[in-house]
Amino acid sequence: MKFTRFLTAALIFPAALMAQKATSPAPFNHHTVHKSNKPARPKLVVGVVVDQMRWDYLYRYSNRYVAGGIKRLLQEGFSCENTLINYTPTITACGHTCVYTGSVPAIHGIAGNDWYSKELNRTIYCTEDSTVTPVGANSKAGKMSPRNMLVTTIGDELRLSTNFQSKVVGVAIKDRGAILPAGHSANGAFWYDAGSGNWITSSFYMNALPAWAQNFNNEKLPAQYLSKPWTTLYPIDTYKLSTADDKPYEGRFKGENNSSFPHNLTANPNGNVANTPYGNTLTLEFAKRAIEGYNLGKGDVTDMIAISLSSTDKVGHQFGPNAIEIEDTYLRLDQDLATFFKYLDAKIGKGQYLFFITADHGVAHVPDFMKENKMPGGSLDANADVKTLNNLVAQKFGISNVILAYTNYQLSLDYEAIEKAGKNEEEIQQFIIRWLLKQPAVANAFVLADLKTVTLPEPMRTMMTNGYNAKRSGDIQIVLQPGYLDEPGTGTSHGLWNPYDAHIPLVWMGWGISHGKTNRTIGMTDIAPTLAALLQIQMPSGSVGQVITEITH
């Protein structure tokens, strides 16, 4: 592998903190007060990752955002307007890990939601852990932990800095959205089991659900939320920033014969709540109970809660970013955030908590929507192409199923079979690449180990270098044309280097934050070291980011 010779040079976000003012550190106690009457530390750090939130959603629907939600964030907080993901693939597990580690897949090891393990000869899931048992459910949905993540998180470093007195909790509908941000030493991570309608965890954290979590489950809120059909918050004819309600390229809920409102989802409320705006409401309600259950923000040290709102991603995948469903989801999310801020003001104290909001990735437009409007877009049928390529390689080289897997826009090859057959590895690689380059959807294809010598423009080269994990990534990288996806059919996806997938919001508010904004380019990797600087603690063990100095003075 040639990768190790150039990884250090290619990482553009060096792992070093910016110089800070030379002052004596205050005791790690939130009762200590500076002359400005600002506590020396926030009582609570609240991180919110809105899954699949493109940066432009901060403004797109702002004419109907309420005063206390996203508008409050922008009016009181500090917005990093040009925050970009600095690696590929721009996928959920990678994004959540990066936000809280300040690291990249090449280092932190979370190379995708799934990746092909040549050691195990199978695809593995990012948080799977056969050594733990479910807590709160009997399904395999509970056999999860952060063990596949190779570095510490900012929450781990917060716990270390206070000799584990600080409490850290993760909450999300998706297991990976709760587990990876919370870190290895978290007091708890909780996620949603669609089968039972319960919030669950695993024995990695505890042997039984806390009473407060069990009581929450007993309220059966998912069924309550979907006891009535999902209808629009405002009259549907006022949704002027979206396409017509029923489009053939939008996905449909099971049992529906079109994609239009209202959506009656009572047949499966437990599973369907995650695919509606009410999944975000449910998550924030559970987060409130976790704050109270763990008494977060009430001790002598800073605590942290990492919240991921997964429903925006599920609705976005199904309907696309121009659907009425996604507009309605963000209008409702805005109201949910306003309610949550009021709760934090009352429970923790305004100015006593440090809040930030960002996203794990953006999203592409639905290809057929692009075609409908005479813009570039299309799709690649990756599964069909893998089958074709395997057949062609078998015919020419006599090796069956040489492509073991397609994950994260990468092909994993069976090098043992190639060696056993006495064939030339590079010849087979180039045969596959030449075929791929003939496909209209493919902009480029190359051997990942050759990243140093392949002609690639920036930021593509750096992003792919940062995303290449020698043990967990594939062997051949496929780069799609702008506007193209690798999933034919309805709805949309993400995962590429393009700005629509990589440009994310980042807004800070609360303790220590002055109002303002910057258009300077900032990396997703800068979030964790900035938190470390604000809290005056060590940055995570794999961090490669820089401190956002505009908010740390």
C-alpha positions as CSV (number, residue, x, y, z in Angstrom):
1,M,0.0,0.0,0.0
2,K,1.4,3.4,-1.0
3,F,-1.0,5.2,1.4
4,T,1.2,5.4,4.4
5,R,3.8,7.4,2.6
6,F,1.6,10.4,2.1
7,L,-1.1,10.4,4.7
8,T,0.6,12.9,6.9
9,A,1.2,15.4,4.1
10,A,-2.3,15.1,2.8
11,L,-4.1,15.8,6.0
12,I,-4.8,19.5,5.7
13,F,-6.1,20.1,9.1
14,P,-3.1,19.6,11.5
15,A,-3.8,18.2,14.9
16,A,-2.7,21.2,17.0
17,L,-4.5,23.7,19.1
18,M,-4.2,27.4,18.2
19,A,-2.4,29.5,20.8
20,Q,-4.7,30.7,23.6
21,K,-4.3,33.6,26.0
22,A,-1.7,32.8,28.6
23,T,-3.9,32.8,31.7
24,S,-3.9,30.6,34.7
25,P,-6.6,27.9,34.3
26,A,-9.6,28.3,36.6
27,P,-10.6,25.3,38.8
28,F,-12.9,23.0,36.8
29,N,-16.0,24.2,38.7
30,H,-18.9,26.0,37.2
31,H,-19.4,28.0,40.3
32,T,-16.1,29.9,39.6
33,V,-16.9,33.2,38.0
34,H,-14.7,35.5,35.8
35,K,-14.9,39.3,36.2
36,S,-17.5,39.3,33.3
37,N,-19.7,37.2,35.6
38,K,-19.5,34.3,33.0
39,P,-19.0,30.9,34.6
40,A,-15.5,29.5,34.1
41,R,-17.1,26.5,32.4
42,P,-20.5,25.8,31.0
43,K,-22.7,23.6,33.1
44,L,-23.7,21.5,30.1
45,V,-22.5,21.1,26.5
46,V,-25.4,20.3,24.2
47,G,-24.4,19.0,20.7
48,V,-27.1,18.5,18.1
49,V,-26.4,16.8,14.8
50,V,-29.3,17.2,12.4
51,D,-29.0,14.2,10.1
52,Q,-28.8,15.2,6.4
53,M,-29.2,19.0,7.1
54,R,-27.9,21.0,4.2
55,W,-26.4,24.4,5.1
56,D,-29.1,26.2,3.1
57,Y,-31.9,24.9,5.3
58,L,-30.8,27.5,7.8
59,Y,-32.2,30.1,5.5
60,R,-34.4,28.4,2.9
61,Y,-37.6,28.4,5.0
62,S,-36.7,31.3,7.3
63,N,-39.7,33.3,6.3
64,R,-41.8,30.9,8.4
65,Y,-39.3,30.0,11.2
66,V,-40.4,31.1,14.6
67,A,-38.5,33.6,16.7
68,G,-37.2,31.2,19.2
69,G,-35.8,28.4,17.0
70,I,-33.3,28.7,14.1
71,K,-33.8,32.5,14.0
72,R,-32.6,32.6,17.6
73,L,-29.6,30.6,16.8
74,L,-28.6,33.0,14.0
75,Q,-29.5,36.2,16.0
76,E,-27.8,35.2,19.2
77,G,-25.2,32.7,18.1
78,F,-22.1,32.5,15.9
79,S,-22.5,30.9,12.5
80,C,-19.6,29.3,10.7
81,E,-21.2,29.7,7.2
82,N,-18.7,27.8,5.2
83,T,-18.2,24.6,7.2
84,L,-17.3,21.7,5.0
85,I,-16.7,18.0,5.5
86,N,-13.1,17.3,4.7
87,Y,-13.2,13.6,3.8
88,T,-15.3,11.1,1.9
89,P,-17.6,9.2,2.1
90,T,-20.0,11.8,3.5
91,I,-22.1,9.3,5.3
92,T,-23.9,9.2,8.7
93,A,-21.5,7.1,10.8
94,C,-18.4,8.9,9.5
95,G,-20.0,12.3,10.1
96,H,-21.1,11.7,13.7
97,T,-17.7,10.3,14.5
98,C,-15.9,13.2,12.9
99,V,-17.9,15.9,14.7
100,Y,-17.0,14.5,18.2
101,T,-13.5,13.2,17.5
102,G,-12.1,15.9,15.2
103,S,-10.7,13.0,13.2
104,V,-11.2,11.4,9.8
105,P,-12.0,7.8,8.7
106,A,-8.3,7.2,7.8
107,I,-7.6,7.6,11.5
108,H,-10.8,7.0,13.5
109,G,-11.6,3.8,11.6
110,I,-15.3,4.4,10.9
111,A,-15.0,4.1,7.2
112,G,-18.8,4.1,6.5
113,N,-22.0,2.9,8.0
114,D,-20.8,-0.5,6.8
115,W,-17.5,-1.7,5.2
116,Y,-16.2,-4.9,3.9
117,S,-13.8,-6.7,6.3
118,K,-11.3,-8.9,4.5
119,E,-10.3,-10.3,7.8
120,L,-13.8,-11.5,8.5
121,N,-14.8,-12.1,4.8
122,R,-18.0,-10.1,5.3
123,T,-19.5,-6.7,5.5
124,I,-19.6,-5.4,9.1
125,Y,-21.8,-2.6,10.6
126,C,-20.1,0.3,12.2
127,T,-21.4,-0.3,15.7
128,E,-22.0,-4.0,15.7
129,D,-20.7,-5.9,18.8
130,S,-21.5,-9.6,19.3
131,T,-20.0,-9.5,22.8
132,V,-22.8,-7.3,24.3
133,T,-26.4,-8.0,24.9
134,P,-29.5,-5.8,24.3
135,V,-30.9,-3.8,27.2
136,G,-34.6,-2.8,26.8
137,A,-35.3,-5.1,23.9
138,N,-34.7,-8.7,22.8
139,S,-33.7,-7.8,19.2
140,K,-30.2,-7.7,17.7
141,A,-30.8,-3.9,17.5
142,G,-29.3,-3.8,21.0
143,K,-26.1,-5.6,20.2
144,M,-24.2,-2.4,19.6
145,S,-21.2,-0.5,21.1
146,P,-18.5,2.0,20.1
147,R,-15.7,-0.6,20.0
148,N,-15.1,-0.3,16.2
149,M,-14.2,3.4,16.7
150,L,-10.4,3.6,17.2
151,V,-10.0,7.0,18.9
152,T,-11.5,9.0,21.8
153,T,-14.3,11.5,21.5
154,I,-14.5,15.0,23.1
155,G,-16.9,13.4,25.6
156,D,-14.2,10.8,26.6
157,E,-11.7,13.7,27.0
158,L,-14.2,15.6,29.2
159,R,-14.6,12.5,31.4
160,L,-10.9,12.0,31.6
161,S,-10.3,15.7,32.5
162,T,-12.5,15.4,35.6
163,N,-11.5,11.9,36.7
164,F,-14.8,10.7,35.3
165,Q,-17.0,13.1,37.3
166,S,-18.4,14.6,34.2
167,K,-21.4,12.8,32.8
168,V,-21.8,12.2,29.0
169,V,-24.9,10.8,27.3
170,G,-25.8,10.1,23.7
171,V,-29.4,10.1,22.3
172,A,-30.6,9.4,18.7
173,I,-33.1,7.3,16.8
174,K,-30.2,5.7,14.9
175,D,-27.9,3.6,17.1
176,R,-24.8,5.0,15.3
177,G,-26.1,8.6,16.0
178,A,-26.1,8.0,19.7
179,I,-23.2,5.6,20.2
180,L,-20.4,7.1,18.2
181,P,-20.8,10.7,19.5
182,A,-21.1,9.6,23.1
183,G,-17.8,7.8,23.0
184,H,-16.2,4.9,24.8
185,S,-16.6,6.0,28.4
186,A,-20.1,7.5,28.1
187,N,-22.5,7.0,31.0
188,G,-25.1,6.0,28.5
189,A,-26.2,5.9,24.9
190,F,-29.8,5.3,23.9
191,W,-31.4,4.6,20.5
192,Y,-34.8,3.7,19.2
193,D,-35.9,0.2,18.4
194,A,-38.6,0.4,15.7
195,G,-39.8,-3.1,16.4
196,S,-40.8,-2.5,20.0
197,G,-41.3,1.2,19.9
198,N,-38.9,1.5,22.9
199,W,-35.7,3.4,23.5
200,I,-33.0,0.8,24.2
201,T,-29.3,0.5,25.0
202,S,-26.8,-2.4,25.4
203,S,-24.8,-4.1,28.2
204,F,-21.8,-2.1,27.1
205,Y,-23.3,0.7,29.1
206,M,-25.6,-0.9,31.7
207,N,-27.4,-4.0,32.6
208,A,-30.9,-2.6,32.8
209,L,-32.7,0.5,31.6
210,P,-32.9,3.3,34.1
211,A,-36.4,3.8,35.6
212,W,-36.8,7.1,33.9
213,A,-36.2,5.5,30.5
214,Q,-38.6,2.7,31.2
215,N,-41.2,5.1,32.3
216,F,-40.8,7.1,29.1
217,N,-41.2,3.9,27.0
218,N,-44.4,3.1,28.9
219,E,-46.0,6.3,27.7
220,K,-46.1,4.9,24.1
221,L,-45.5,8.3,22.5
222,P,-44.9,6.9,19.0
223,A,-48.4,5.6,18.8
224,Q,-49.7,8.9,20.2
225,Y,-47.9,11.0,17.6
226,L,-49.2,8.9,14.7
227,S,-52.7,8.4,16.0
228,K,-53.7,11.0,13.4
229,P,-52.4,11.2,9.9
230,W,-49.3,13.4,9.1
231,T,-50.7,16.6,7.6
232,T,-48.9,19.8,6.9
233,L,-48.4,22.4,9.6
234,Y,-49.8,25.1,7.4
235,P,-52.3,25.0,4.5
236,I,-50.6,22.9,1.8
237,D,-51.0,25.5,-0.9
238,T,-48.7,27.8,1.0
239,Y,-45.7,25.6,0.6
240,K,-44.2,27.6,-2.2
241,L,-40.6,26.5,-1.8
242,S,-41.4,22.9,-2.7
243,T,-42.4,20.9,-5.8
244,A,-46.0,19.6,-6.3
245,D,-47.2,17.3,-3.6
246,D,-47.2,14.1,-5.6
247,K,-44.2,13.3,-7.7
248,P,-43.3,9.9,-9.3
249,Y,-39.7,10.2,-8.1
250,E,-40.8,10.5,-4.4
251,G,-40.9,7.4,-2.3
252,R,-44.2,6.1,-0.9
253,F,-45.1,4.8,2.5
254,K,-46.1,1.2,2.6
255,G,-49.8,0.8,1.9
256,E,-50.1,4.2,0.1
257,N,-50.8,4.5,-3.6
258,N,-49.2,7.9,-4.0
259,S,-46.7,10.2,-2.2
260,S,-49.1,13.0,-1.3
261,F,-50.5,14.3,2.0
262,P,-52.1,13.3,4.3
263,H,-50.0,10.3,5.3
264,N,-51.9,7.8,7.4
265,L,-49.3,5.7,9.2
266,T,-51.3,4.1,12.0
267,A,-50.7,0.6,10.7
268,N,-47.1,0.7,11.9
269,P,-46.7,3.7,14.3
270,N,-43.6,2.3,16.0
271,G,-41.6,1.9,12.8
272,N,-43.1,4.9,10.9
273,V,-42.6,7.6,13.5
274,A,-38.9,7.8,12.6
275,N,-39.9,8.6,9.0
276,T,-41.9,11.7,10.1
277,P,-41.1,15.0,11.8
278,Y,-42.4,13.5,15.0
279,G,-39.3,11.3,15.3
280,N,-37.4,14.5,16.0
281,T,-40.0,15.6,18.6
282,L,-39.7,12.1,20.2
283,T,-35.9,12.3,20.3
284,L,-35.9,15.8,22.0
285,E,-38.4,14.7,24.5
286,F,-36.3,11.7,25.4
287,A,-33.3,13.9,25.6
288,K,-35.1,16.1,28.2
289,R,-35.7,13.0,30.3
290,A,-32.1,12.0,30.0
291,I,-31.0,15.4,31.2
292,E,-33.2,15.0,34.2
293,G,-32.5,11.4,34.7
294,Y,-28.8,11.9,34.8
295,N,-29.1,15.3,36.5
296,L,-27.0,16.8,33.8
297,G,-25.7,20.3,34.4
298,K,-26.4,20.2,38.1
299,G,-23.0,19.2,39.5
300,D,-19.6,20.9,40.0
301,V,-18.2,19.9,36.6
302,T,-19.4,20.2,33.0
303,D,-21.6,17.5,31.6
304,M,-22.4,16.8,27.9
305,I,-25.3,15.4,25.9
306,A,-24.9,14.5,22.3
307,I,-28.2,14.4,20.4
308,S,-28.8,13.3,16.8
309,L,-32.0,14.0,15.0
310,S,-32.4,11.2,12.5
311,S,-35.9,11.8,11.0
312,T,-34.7,14.6,8.7
313,D,-32.5,12.0,7.0
314,K,-35.2,9.4,6.7
315,V,-37.7,11.9,5.3
316,G,-35.0,13.3,3.0
317,H,-34.0,10.0,1.6
318,Q,-37.6,9.1,0.8
319,F,-38.9,12.3,-0.7
320,G,-35.8,14.5,-1.6
321,P,-34.9,18.0,-0.6
322,N,-37.5,19.7,-2.7
323,A,-40.5,17.9,-1.3
324,I,-43.3,19.4,0.8
325,E,-42.5,16.7,3.3
326,I,-39.0,18.0,3.9
327,E,-40.2,21.6,4.1
328,D,-42.8,20.6,6.7
329,T,-40.2,18.6,8.6
330,Y,-37.9,21.6,8.9
331,L,-40.8,23.9,9.9
332,R,-41.7,21.5,12.6
333,L,-38.1,21.0,13.6
334,D,-37.7,24.7,14.0
335,Q,-40.6,24.8,16.5
336,D,-39.2,21.8,18.3
337,L,-35.8,23.6,18.7
338,A,-37.6,26.7,20.1
339,T,-39.3,24.5,22.7
340,F,-36.0,22.8,23.5
341,F,-34.2,26.1,23.9
342,K,-36.9,27.3,26.4
343,Y,-36.4,24.0,28.3
344,L,-32.7,24.5,28.5
345,D,-33.0,28.1,29.6
346,A,-35.3,27.1,32.4
347,K,-33.6,23.8,33.4
348,I,-29.9,24.7,33.0
349,G,-30.0,28.5,32.8
350,K,-29.6,30.9,29.8
351,G,-25.9,31.5,29.2
352,Q,-25.1,28.5,31.4
353,Y,-25.0,25.9,28.6
354,L,-22.9,25.7,25.4
355,F,-25.0,24.7,22.4
356,F,-23.9,23.8,18.9
357,I,-25.8,22.5,15.9
358,T,-24.4,20.9,12.8
359,A,-25.0,18.0,10.4
360,D,-23.3,14.7,9.5
361,H,-23.7,15.4,5.8
362,G,-25.9,17.1,3.2
363,V,-27.9,15.5,0.4
364,A,-28.2,15.5,-3.4
365,H,-31.3,16.4,-5.4
366,V,-33.4,13.6,-6.7
367,P,-31.9,12.8,-10.1
368,D,-35.3,12.8,-11.9
369,F,-36.1,16.2,-10.3
370,M,-32.9,17.4,-11.9
371,K,-33.8,16.0,-15.2
372,E,-37.2,17.5,-15.0
373,N,-35.6,20.9,-14.6
374,K,-33.0,20.3,-17.3
375,M,-30.0,20.0,-14.9
376,P,-27.4,17.3,-14.8
377,G,-28.3,14.2,-12.8
378,G,-28.8,10.5,-13.1
379,S,-27.9,7.2,-11.4
380,L,-25.6,4.2,-11.4
381,D,-27.0,0.8,-10.7
382,A,-24.1,-0.3,-8.7
383,N,-25.4,-3.8,-7.9
384,A,-26.0,-4.6,-11.6
385,D,-22.6,-3.2,-12.6
386,V,-20.8,-5.4,-10.0
387,K,-22.6,-8.4,-11.4
388,T,-21.6,-7.5,-14.9
389,L,-18.0,-6.8,-14.0
390,N,-17.7,-10.1,-12.1
391,N,-19.0,-11.9,-15.2
392,L,-16.5,-10.1,-17.5
393,V,-13.6,-10.8,-15.2
394,A,-14.6,-14.5,-15.0
395,Q,-14.7,-14.7,-18.8
396,K,-11.4,-13.0,-19.3
397,F,-9.3,-14.1,-16.3
398,G,-11.1,-17.2,-15.1
399,I,-11.7,-15.9,-11.6
400,S,-15.3,-16.0,-10.2
401,N,-16.7,-13.1,-8.1
402,V,-13.4,-11.1,-8.0
403,I,-15.4,-8.2,-6.6
404,L,-16.2,-9.1,-3.0
405,A,-18.3,-6.1,-2.2
406,Y,-19.4,-2.6,-3.2
407,T,-19.5,-0.2,-0.2
408,N,-19.0,3.5,0.1
409,Y,-18.5,4.0,-3.6
410,Q,-15.6,1.5,-3.5
411,L,-15.0,-2.0,-4.8
412,S,-13.3,-4.6,-2.6
413,L,-11.3,-7.2,-4.7
414,D,-10.4,-10.8,-3.8
415,Y,-6.6,-10.6,-4.1
416,E,-6.2,-14.0,-2.6
417,A,-8.2,-15.5,-5.5
418,I,-6.2,-13.4,-8.0
419,E,-2.9,-14.7,-6.5
420,K,-4.1,-18.3,-6.4
421,A,-5.1,-18.1,-10.1
422,G,-1.7,-16.8,-10.9
423,K,-3.1,-13.6,-12.5
424,N,-1.7,-10.1,-12.5
425,E,-3.4,-7.9,-9.9
426,E,-2.8,-4.6,-11.7
427,E,-4.0,-6.0,-15.0
428,I,-7.4,-6.9,-13.4
429,Q,-7.6,-3.6,-11.6
430,Q,-7.1,-1.7,-14.9
431,F,-9.6,-3.9,-16.7
432,I,-12.3,-3.0,-14.1
433,I,-11.3,0.7,-14.2
434,R,-11.5,0.9,-18.0
435,W,-14.9,-0.6,-18.0
436,L,-16.1,1.8,-15.3
437,L,-14.8,4.8,-17.1
438,K,-17.0,3.9,-20.1
439,Q,-20.2,4.3,-18.0
440,P,-22.0,7.7,-18.3
441,A,-22.5,8.0,-14.6
442,V,-18.8,7.6,-13.7
443,A,-16.5,10.6,-13.7
444,N,-13.4,8.7,-12.5
445,A,-12.2,5.4,-11.1
446,F,-8.8,4.5,-9.7
447,V,-6.9,2.3,-7.3
448,L,-7.2,3.9,-3.8
449,A,-3.6,2.9,-2.9
450,D,-2.5,5.1,-5.8
451,L,-4.0,8.3,-4.5
452,K,-0.7,10.0,-4.5
453,T,-0.1,9.6,-8.2
454,V,-3.7,9.9,-9.6
455,T,-4.5,13.2,-11.2
456,L,-7.3,14.7,-9.0
457,P,-8.3,18.3,-8.3
458,E,-8.6,19.7,-4.8
459,P,-10.5,19.3,-2.5
460,M,-11.2,15.8,-4.0
461,R,-7.7,14.4,-3.4
462,T,-7.5,15.5,0.2
463,M,-11.1,14.4,1.0
464,M,-10.4,10.9,-0.4
465,T,-7.1,10.7,1.3
466,N,-8.6,11.6,4.6
467,G,-11.3,9.0,4.0
468,Y,-9.0,6.1,3.0
469,N,-8.5,3.7,5.8
470,A,-5.9,1.1,4.7
471,K,-7.6,-1.7,6.6
472,R,-11.3,-0.9,6.2
473,S,-11.7,0.9,2.9
474,G,-12.1,-0.8,-0.5
475,D,-9.6,-1.1,-3.3
476,I,-11.1,0.8,-6.3
477,Q,-12.7,4.2,-5.8
478,I,-15.6,5.2,-8.0
479,V,-16.3,9.0,-8.5
480,L,-19.7,9.8,-9.9
481,Q,-20.6,12.7,-12.1
482,P,-22.1,15.7,-10.2
483,G,-25.8,15.1,-9.6
484,Y,-25.5,11.3,-9.9
485,L,-26.4,8.7,-7.3
486,D,-25.6,5.0,-7.0
487,E,-29.1,4.1,-6.0
488,P,-31.6,4.0,-8.9
489,G,-35.3,4.5,-8.1
490,T,-37.2,7.0,-6.0
491,G,-35.8,9.4,-3.5
492,T,-32.2,10.5,-3.1
493,S,-28.9,9.9,-1.2
494,H,-25.5,11.3,-0.3
495,G,-21.9,10.2,0.3
496,L,-19.8,12.1,-2.3
497,W,-17.3,15.0,-2.2
498,N,-19.7,17.5,-3.8
499,P,-20.8,20.6,-2.0
500,Y,-24.4,19.5,-1.8
501,D,-23.2,16.5,0.4
502,A,-20.3,18.3,2.1
503,H,-21.5,21.8,3.0
504,I,-23.1,21.7,6.4
505,P,-24.4,24.2,9.0
506,L,-22.4,25.0,12.2
507,V,-23.9,27.4,14.7
508,W,-22.7,28.0,18.3
509,M,-24.9,29.6,21.0
510,G,-24.9,30.2,24.7
511,W,-22.0,30.1,27.1
512,G,-19.0,32.0,26.0
513,I,-20.4,32.7,22.5
514,S,-20.7,36.2,21.0
515,H,-23.0,36.9,18.1
516,G,-21.4,36.9,14.7
517,K,-20.5,34.8,11.7
518,T,-17.6,33.9,9.5
519,N,-17.4,32.8,5.8
520,R,-13.9,31.4,6.4
521,T,-13.6,27.8,5.3
522,I,-13.9,25.6,8.4
523,G,-13.6,21.8,8.5
524,M,-15.9,19.5,10.2
525,T,-12.8,18.3,12.0
526,D,-12.5,21.7,13.7
527,I,-15.6,21.2,16.0
528,A,-14.0,18.9,18.6
529,P,-10.7,20.8,19.0
530,T,-12.7,24.0,19.4
531,L,-14.8,22.4,22.2
532,A,-11.5,21.3,23.7
533,A,-10.2,24.8,23.7
534,L,-13.4,26.3,25.1
535,L,-13.4,23.7,27.9
536,Q,-9.7,23.8,28.4
537,I,-9.2,20.1,28.1
538,Q,-7.2,17.8,25.8
539,M,-8.4,17.3,22.3
540,P,-9.4,13.7,21.3
541,S,-6.7,11.2,20.5
542,G,-7.1,11.2,16.7
543,S,-8.0,14.9,16.2
544,V,-6.6,16.6,13.1
545,G,-8.6,19.8,13.3
546,Q,-7.9,23.4,14.2
547,V,-9.5,25.6,16.7
548,I,-12.1,28.1,15.4
549,T,-10.4,31.1,17.0
550,E,-13.3,33.5,16.1
551,I,-15.3,32.1,19.0
552,T,-12.6,31.2,21.5
553,H,-11.3,34.7,22.3
